[in-house]
């Protein structure tokens, strides 16, 4: 995982194939994304990074669980 520039996130993951996702978002959008993810995690869970938050939202979407 790396930050190419402010607001640009590269997430490299491995499942059946290598995956790279590049997103560009404003700081306000990133803050809303993190707020949404934190609200769905147990209170004791560590604070997610923007990369892990994006992966969580994509996973929830694939499972048909829309953000609240």
Secondary structure, 3 states (H helix, E strand, C coil): CEEEECCEEEEEEECCCEEEEEEECCHHHHHHHHHHHHHHCCCCCCCCCHHHHHHHHHHHHHCCCCCC
